[in-house]
């Protein structure tokens, strides 16, 4: 696979110029939430490990090293070290790593973060969490949403409600350190996961987001 040069990330028909304003908003949002997010907020190491693998595979090892070098020393030691998928890492560190990826990659962050979420699902569901998709339909897979959420996050919860034969709503409550960047990876993760259980023409929207002032994060899913 040909690796894209850092700073020239393309999506769809060309460079996504509208992503620049969104990138700035995401970075500002993340910086504000670093201060508000205490050390009790944690995320599974598998999230950080998947992001490292994605950056190295898509942009190259040099790009990963460049991104890590922009982190504060304490975060740099964690991200550059051996991240255990089954361990826990600070949500602060994960958020700063996300912000660093966006800052160094430049434009088209929305597309890149969706792809990051897809890559995370591809790796984790094939290597560590195959039981979640084995023999499942889209609905029986989504019924596992609360358990899947607990595999990744130490606080909050995510609920599943079927809204039709081929549609559902996911709602995340009481999560700590929510950012629009992380929500993009969540949508990408579910796109890929639903493909693993036979869903076609998947559509996911995010009408309500805590990072945009909502009380919860709501995801509407539909498929053929």
C-alpha positions in Angstrom: 0.0 0.0 0.0 1.3 3.4 -0.9 1.7 5.7 2.1 0.4 9.2 1.9 2.9 12.0 2.8 2.1 13.6 6.2 0.4 16.9 5.7 -1.2 15.9 2.3 -4.0 13.7 3.5 -6.6 13.3 0.7 -10.2 12.0 0.9 -12.8 11.5 -1.8 -12.2 13.6 -4.9 -9.3 15.7 -3.5 -7.9 17.6 -0.5 -10.8 18.4 1.9 -10.4 22.1 2.5 -13.4 22.4 4.8 -11.6 20.0 7.3 -9.2 22.8 8.3 -11.8 24.7 10.4 -13.0 21.4 11.9 -9.5 20.4 12.8 -8.9 23.7 14.6 -12.2 23.2 16.5 -11.3 19.6 17.5 -7.8 20.6 18.7 -9.3 23.5 20.8 -12.0 21.1 22.1 -9.4 18.5 23.1 -7.2 21.1 24.8 -10.1 22.3 26.9 -11.1 18.8 27.9 -7.6 17.8 28.9 -7.9 20.2 31.8 -11.4 19.0 32.7 -10.6 15.3 32.5 -9.1 13.8 35.7 -6.7 10.9 35.9 -9.6 8.6 36.9 -10.7 8.6 33.2 -9.1 5.7 31.4 -9.3 3.8 28.2 -8.2 0.4 27.2 -4.6 0.1 25.8 -6.0 -1.6 22.7 -7.3 1.8 21.6 -3.9 3.4 21.8 -2.2 0.4 20.2 -4.6 0.4 17.3 -4.0 4.1 16.6 -0.2 3.5 16.6 -0.6 0.6 14.1 -2.9 2.7 11.9 -0.6 5.7 11.7 2.5 3.5 11.0 0.6 1.5 8.3 -0.9 4.5 6.6 1.7 7.2 6.9 4.9 5.3 7.8 7.1 4.8 10.9 8.7 8.2 10.4 5.3 9.9 10.7 4.5 8.0 13.8 7.8 9.1 15.4 7.1 12.7 14.4 3.7 12.6 16.0 5.0 11.0 19.2 7.8 13.6 19.4 5.2 16.4 19.7 3.7 14.9 22.8 4.6 16.0 26.4 7.4 13.8 27.9 5.1 11.7 30.1 2.7 10.9 27.2 5.7 10.3 24.9 7.0 7.6 27.2 3.6 5.8 27.3 2.8 6.0 23.6 6.4 5.1 22.5 6.5 2.2 24.9 5.0 -1.3 24.7 1.2 -0.6 25.0 -0.6 -3.7 26.3 -4.0 -4.1 24.6 -5.5 -5.5 27.8 -4.1 -2.7 30.1 -5.5 0.7 30.9 -4.0 4.1 29.9 -5.0 7.6 30.8 -7.8 9.1 28.7 -5.7 12.4 28.8 -2.9 10.6 27.0 -5.2 9.1 24.4 -6.8 12.4 23.8 -3.5 14.2 23.4 -2.3 11.5 21.0 -5.5 12.0 18.9 -4.9 15.7 18.8 -1.3 15.2 17.8 -2.4 12.9 14.9 -4.8 15.6 13.7 -2.2 18.4 14.0 0.6 16.5 12.2 -1.6 15.0 9.5 -3.2 18.3 8.5 -6.4 18.4 6.5 -9.1 15.7 6.0 -9.1 14.8 9.6 -12.7 13.6 9.5 -11.9 11.0 6.8 -8.7 9.9 8.4 -10.3 9.5 11.8 -13.1 7.4 10.4 -10.5 5.2 8.7 -8.6 5.0 12.0 -11.8 3.7 13.6 -12.2 1.2 10.8 -8.6 0.0 11.1 -9.1 -0.5 14.9 -12.2 -2.6 14.4 -10.5 -4.6 11.6 -7.5 -5.5 13.8 -9.3 -6.0 17.1 -12.2 -8.0 15.8 -9.9 -10.3 13.8 -7.3 -10.8 16.5 -8.7 -10.2 20.0 -12.5 -9.9 19.9 -13.6 -12.3 17.2 -16.3 -13.7 19.4 -18.2 -10.5 19.1 -18.8 -11.0 15.4 -18.6 -14.8 14.9 -22.0 -16.1 13.9 -23.7 -12.8 14.5 -26.2 -10.8 12.5 -26.1 -7.0 12.6 -28.8 -6.9 15.3 -27.3 -9.7 17.5 -24.0 -8.0 17.2 -25.4 -4.6 18.3 -27.2 -6.2 21.2 -23.7 -6.7 22.7 -23.1 -2.9 22.7 -23.0 -2.4 26.5 -20.4 -5.2 26.8 -18.3 -4.0 23.9 -18.3 -0.5 25.4 -16.9 -1.9 28.7 -14.1 -3.5 26.8 -12.8 -0.1 25.8 -13.8 2.4 28.5 -13.6 2.6 32.3 -16.5 5.1 32.8 -19.9 5.7 31.3 -22.1 3.3 29.3 -23.5 2.8 25.8 -27.0 1.6 25.2 -28.6 -0.1 22.1 -32.2 0.3 20.9 -33.5 -1.3 17.7 -35.5 1.3 15.8 -36.5 -1.0 12.8 -35.6 -4.2 11.1 -32.4 -2.7 9.8 -31.8 0.3 12.0 -30.7 1.0 15.5 -29.7 3.8 17.9 -26.7 3.8 20.2 -26.5 6.3 23.0 -23.4 6.9 25.2 -24.0 8.3 28.7 -21.7 9.7 31.3 -18.5 9.2 29.3 -15.5 11.2 30.3 -13.3 13.2 27.9 -15.6 13.2 24.9 -14.2 14.8 21.7 -15.5 15.0 18.2 -12.4 13.3 17.0 -13.1 10.2 19.2 -16.7 10.2 18.0 -15.5 10.0 14.4 -13.4 6.9 15.2 -16.4 5.3 16.9 -18.5 5.7 13.7 -15.7 4.2 11.7 -15.4 1.3 14.1 -19.1 0.5 13.8 -19.0 0.7 10.0 -16.3 -1.9 9.8 -17.8 -4.1 12.5 -21.2 -4.2 10.8 -19.5 -5.2 7.6 -18.1 -8.1 9.4 -21.6 -9.4 10.2 -23.0 -9.0 6.7 -24.5 -5.5 6.7 -24.4 -3.6 3.4 -24.7 0.1 2.5 -24.2 1.2 6.1 -25.2 4.7 7.1 -24.2 6.2 10.5 -25.1 9.7 11.6 -24.3 11.5 14.9 -27.1 14.0 15.5 -26.3 14.6 19.2 -22.8 14.9 20.7 -21.5 15.9 24.1 -18.6 17.6 22.5 -21.0 19.9 20.8 -23.1 20.5 23.9 -25.5 17.6 23.9 -26.4 15.7 27.1 -25.3 12.4 25.5 -23.8 11.1 22.3 -26.4 9.6 20.0 -25.5 7.5 16.9 -28.2 6.5 14.3 -27.3 3.4 12.3 -29.1 1.9 9.3 -28.1 -0.8 6.8 -29.3 -3.0 4.0 
